[in-house]
């Protein structure tokens, strides 16, 4: 995820977030819980919605001991004896789905997800190719040096360490349908780009938009291409999703996102994100106008700061996402160089 300018006139009803493990009421019948993450992006926002005498939970955090301890405290002592009723997971990334199986086993909760992200989570947990030759070849062909590839793949099957097995069944959430939670009617929206079929919930009557990672106040969600779909165009998917959200969500809705602060000002934020990705494409175009580059050589154009192995993977995937979008638009071409490395050139 990339840090963007803070100059936009967004409005933040809560200027200070809860401490890690802390929880506040962010809207009538809606609790905001913040969980810590061991990454540069050091938190994830969890939301609980009043639901038939209990609480529907949106997302779970990572499957680590610290997160389990916070949830044990919340569920056993801080909800006034009102139990969780269902678990809604917005998408397949570990900070959102990590403890879904733990919740289902401990509380007998039904799991609600989109079909694509449920199946992707299953694939990522049980992918026998993680860190193996097909992934290695993907990074090497795009010019990543051996040491960087080894550092990246040497992390092992990180997804497996950050999640637990999902429940063997789930309830599918589909775009265009609605779901009733505690007497509130939520429209189900989905969007691709950051995740294959990320779920968002909209209550038009209450002006509440649970945006997951699709629109964040201060950073852009990572839009990446990964070894299992090397020719994907997630940036095109994401930009289409932003346009759809602008048309579907009331402009004054409270955006309850999974990172940063909840905010008002969705149309402004969407425009910022669109300009941000246009600018990144312009930077790549300028670099390629000076000559062919591998994707690895373009990573510092978008990410000039030093990167660790975790950040390198996301930066590489995001750079390739912008390249693939520009190839799809006919602005760039990609072809093999003399040593077999794929090179990106201006058309």
Rosetta blueprint (number, residue, H / E / L):
1 X L
2 X E
3 X E
4 X L
5 X L
6 X L
7 X L
8 X L
9 X L
10 X L
11 X E
12 X L
13 X L
14 X L
15 X L
16 X L
17 X L
18 X L
19 X L
20 X L
21 X L
22 X L
23 X E
24 X E
25 X E
26 X E
27 X E
28 X L
29 X L
30 X E
31 X E
32 X E
33 X E
34 X E
35 X E
36 X E
37 X L
38 X L
39 X L
40 X L
41 X L
42 X L
43 X E
44 X E
45 X E
46 X E
47 X E
48 X E
49 X E
50 X E
51 X E
52 X L
53 X L
54 X E
55 X E
56 X E
57 X E
58 X E
59 X L
60 X L
61 X L
62 X L
63 X L
64 X L
65 X H
66 X H
67 X H
68 X H
69 X H
70 X H
71 X H
72 X H
73 X H
74 X H
75 X H
76 X H
77 X H
78 X H
79 X L
80 X L
81 X L
82 X L
83 X L
84 X E
85 X E
86 X E
87 X E
88 X E
89 X L
90 X L
91 X L
92 X L
93 X L
94 X H
95 X H
96 X H
97 X H
98 X L
99 X L
100 X H
101 X H
102 X H
103 X H
104 X H
105 X H
106 X H
107 X H
108 X L
109 X L
110 X E
111 X E
112 X E
113 X E
114 X L
115 X H
116 X H
117 X H
118 X H
119 X H
120 X H
121 X H
122 X H
123 X H
124 X H
125 X H
126 X H
127 X L
128 X L
129 X L
130 X L
131 X L
132 X L
133 X H
134 X H
135 X H
136 X H
137 X H
138 X H
139 X H
140 X H
141 X H
142 X L
143 X L
144 X L
145 X L
146 X H
147 X H
148 X H
149 X H
150 X H
151 X H
152 X H
153 X H
154 X L
155 X L
156 X L
157 X L
158 X H
159 X H
160 X H
161 X H
162 X H
163 X L
164 X L
165 X L
166 X L
167 X L
168 X L
169 X L
170 X L
171 X E
172 X E
173 X L
174 X L
175 X L
176 X L
177 X L
178 X E
179 X E
180 X E
181 X E
182 X L
183 X L
184 X E
185 X E
186 X E
187 X E
188 X E
189 X E
190 X E
191 X E
192 X L
193 X L
194 X L
195 X L
196 X L
197 X L
198 X E
199 X E
200 X E
201 X E
202 X E
203 X E
204 X L
205 X L
206 X L
207 X L
208 X E
209 X E
210 X E
211 X E
212 X E
213 X L
214 X L
215 X L
216 X L
217 X L
218 X L
219 X E
220 X E
221 X L
222 X L
223 X L
224 X L
225 X L
226 X L
227 X H
228 X H
229 X H
230 X L
231 X L
232 X L
233 X L
234 X H
235 X H
236 X H
237 X H
238 X H
239 X H
240 X H
241 X H
242 X H
243 X H
244 X H
245 X H
246 X H
247 X H
248 X H
249 X L
250 X L
251 X L
252 X L
253 X L
254 X E
255 X E
256 X E
257 X E
258 X L
259 X L
260 X L
261 X L
262 X L
263 X E
264 X E
265 X L
266 X H
267 X H
268 X H
269 X H
270 X H
271 X H
272 X H
273 X H
274 X H
275 X H
276 X H
277 X H
278 X H
279 X H
280 X H
281 X H
282 X H
283 X H
284 X H
285 X H
286 X H
287 X H
288 X H
289 X H
290 X L
291 X L
292 X L
293 X E
294 X L
295 X H
296 X H
297 X H
298 X H
299 X H
300 X H
301 X H
302 X H
303 X L
304 X L
305 X L
306 X L
307 X L
308 X L
309 X H
310 X H
311 X H
312 X H
313 X H
314 X H
315 X H
316 X H
317 X H
318 X H
319 X H
320 X H
321 X H
322 X H
323 X H
324 X H
325 X H
326 X H
327 X H
328 X H
329 X L
330 X L
331 X L
332 X E
333 X E
334 X E
335 X E
336 X E
337 X L
338 X L
339 X L
340 X L
341 X L
342 X E
343 X E
344 X E
345 X E
346 X E
347 X L
